Amino acid sequence: MNALITNMPRDEFERLLPELVIEALNRNGKRRYEFFTDTMNMARSYDLESAALQIAKATCIKEGEPMLWEAPKDFNGVRTLPLFPIDSLPSFLGEYLKAVCYHIQVFPEMAVLPLLSVLPLCVQGKAMIYYPGNNHTEPLNIYTLTIAAPGERKSGVMRELTAPVQEYQDRWNDTHKSLIAKYQTEKAFLEQRKTEAMRGKNANIDLAKEYTQKLLELEEISEMKLTVKDTTPEALARELYLHGERMGILDDEGSVFDVLAGLYSNGQSNINIFLESYDGSPYSISRATKEDIVLHSPLLTLGLMVQPLHFEEAMNNRQFTGRGFIHRFIFSFPQSKSGSLTFETPNVPIELRTKYNDLVTGLLVLPYPDDPPVIHHSQGSRYLFRDYFEHLQEGLKPGGMFETMREWTAKQLSRTLRIAGIFHICKYGEKFAKQSIDTDTAKAAISIAQWSEAHAVKALSGEGIDSGITQTAKQILEKLKKTGKQTVTRSELINAMRGSYRTNDLVLPLELLEDMKYIRLNDVTSGSKGGRTKQIIEVNPQIFM
């Protein structure tokens, strides 16, 4: 805000309002808009908006000047989002992520959630973390959602961060391919012999039982599959069944949303497996023509990077919002760097990439225990999580930050605990079970959780998508720009919209544009008393600049 106005006492501000309006009139171009906007914002803070407008109108008439306008608000800048606290990442990960962002030319908010998807993919099912207030435990998988327009280098980010996962999987499958082939051959042979023993005149039940026992004793070994894409819910359940009830979907196209929305199942959403696999709840599918699938504690890591259109479709899907699916996510709305990219950028330093690859590999080789160990808290960690819990509860009170997003907030502490558990394993490796969560790790997790709050508010308040009213308002604004006129009637606007909208369809979008200072609406009565009233739309000249 202009230094001339900032911190001015109310009485003095009210007394100087006429002079401030003159000061605005004495300025040119955008400086005039900016000064008058600052004046009006200060007037609103003192509950003097009406008085300021009356003074401005009277002064402009007296000086023979057109009415002053405030600067219009940016549709894409409704909420200022905090920058990601990149130095809160443990060990070298902050430096590595900075290098990745510098190389690919994205902001950290574009890369952090893919990172926070790769790490849980490596450790889910290998440990649990205690809720510090009781004996409840949380698994270590996470659901993340990064929303960015096409051409913002989502694929480059995902490719860089998932590379060591793919390399590990390929290396393991190549090393074990002969054992896999041997198992598949022996299994096929025994299944064929079992089938033969149960057929025809010479059917031998004892021999069939013998082959059945040999099949049960056969040590299963199959190709490693850590992630899938474009999978249907039933296919995902099958993959979980085949791969130890642990799976990841790391997708930079958002195509999984199409599947979840019922694109390939006649519009019927089936998100049960995604709901149950967030907490490791039992899940089963009974199938008429194939064997049933029974999952005891499936865990899924979901790391999605989607375009705004996919996100809008998800937010408009009642299955996603009504059943709490979307409330399981951590969100990020990264800024765009389009228009400010440089031709050359340095590569990610080899030592940092090697450290990252070694970390991911070290996490992947940790065994899956039959009874996963539970990570405990130090006293300092417990106090920090208690304070964060109380912060969340305060935000749920009337007028609080989280008042309208109770379901997401109810899951926020568990998300934060999961991040802390993942960071703990990154810090201690195979010795993680012998250590408690320390205060530094708890602080790091809580710092990231606090960063995520504003992004969640944007996502769940509707600011992250264009409502139908906003979309129509933007279309109206484009039409007004094309007319080049400073004033148009509502009838002229409807004609310019080529009959796409009725009069009533434009009421709320026009009110939105007025609130955002793009237009002013004036009702003008023609002729004598009782004459016809028509609405005149005045257009802010700044939209033509």
C-alpha positions, 0 to 999 in steps of 0.5 A: 500500500502507498506509504502516504496512506499506510498507518494513517489514523482513522480521523486523519484519513477521513479528514484527508479523503478529499485531498487523497481523491485529488491526489489520485486524479493528479496521477496518470495511467496505472498509478492513478488506479493503484493510488485510488485502490489503496485509498479505497482499501484503507477506507474499507478497513475503517468502514468508510467505503460509502463516504469515500465513494461519495467524496470521489464522485462529487470531486470527479464531477467538480473537476470535470473528470470521469469517475475514478476506478480501482484496479480490477482483481485478478481471477487467478490471484484470489488467494496468496499461497505460501512458498514451500519451506524447502529447507524443512526437508531432511538431510540433503533432500532440500538441496536436491529438490532445489537443484531439480527445480533449477534444472527443470525450471519449476518452483518447489511447489511443483516438485515437492508433492511428487517427492512426498509420493516417491518416499512413502511408496518406498516405505509403506507397509514396512512400519507404522507410527503411533498417534502420540495421544493414544495407541492408535497407529497410522500407516506411512502412505500418502495421497498427493495432488499437484494442479498445474496447467498444460506445458508446466513441465509436470512430466519432467518433474515426475520423470526425474523423481521416479527414475530411481524407483524404475531403475530399481524395479528394472534391475530387480526383475532383470536379476531374478528373471531366470528364477521367475521363469523357473517358477512360472514353468513349475507352476504351469506344469503342476497345474496341468498335472493336477487338471489331468489327475481330475479328468476322465475315467482315470481321475485320481483324487489322491494324485490331484491332492498331491499336486495341490500340495506341491503347488502350495509348497512352491515358493512364489516369485514374480516380477516386481511391480511398484507402480501402475497407471491407467488402472481400473479399480478392479485391476488395481485390487488385482495388482495389490493382491499380486504384489504384497498388498502394496502399490503406487500410482504416480501419474503426471497426466491425471488419467486415473481421475477419468477411470475413477469418475467412471469413464470406463464403467458407464459413468459409475464411480467405484472408489472403494479400493482407493478409500480402503487402501488409504488406511489399510482397511480390509477389502474384497471382491467377489467375482462370478467367473474368476477367483475372489480377491481378498486383501487384508491390509492394502496400502496405496500411495497416490501421487497425481499431477493434474490439469485444472480441468481434471481437478474441476471434474474431480471437485464436481464429482459427488462420489469424490467429495461426498465420500471423503476421497478428495479430503485424503489429499495434500494439495499444491497449486504451483506458480507458473514459470512460463514466460521467464524460462532461460535457454540453458540450465545446469544439470542436477549435480551428480553427487546430489542425484547419487545421494537421492538414488541411494536413499530411494534404493536403501528404502526400497530394500528394507524388508516387509515384516509380517508385523511392521514395527511401530515408530514411537515419539520423543517427549519433544515430538509429542508436545509439538504434535499436541500443539499442532492438534490444538491449532487444528481444533482452533481453526475448526471453530466458527470463523476459523480457517478450517470451519468449512473443511472439517473432513480434510482437517480431521485427517490432517494430523494423521497426514502430518504423522505419516510425513514424520514417520517417512522422514524418520526412516529416511534419517535412520534407515534400517535402524529406524525402529530403535529410535524415536521421532525427534523434535527436528523431524516433528518440526519438519513434518509440521512445517510442511503440514502448515504450508499445505493448509492454505493450498487445501483451503484454495482447493476445497473452497472452490478457489482452485476451480472456476465455478460456472459463475466464474466461467461466465464472468470471464466470457462476459469480460472477453466480450466487453474487451472486444466491443472496445466500448466504455459503456454497453447496455445489458441487451447489447451484451446479450446480443454480443454473447450470441444468445448463449445466455438469458438475462437471468443467467447473467445476473450473478456473473455481472455482480461478480465482475462488479465486485472485482471492479471490472464493471459498474452496473447502473439502472437508468430510467428513460422518459417520464415517471414510470418509464422503462428501466434499462441497465447500463454496464460501465467498463473499467478502462484498465481492461483495455490497457 
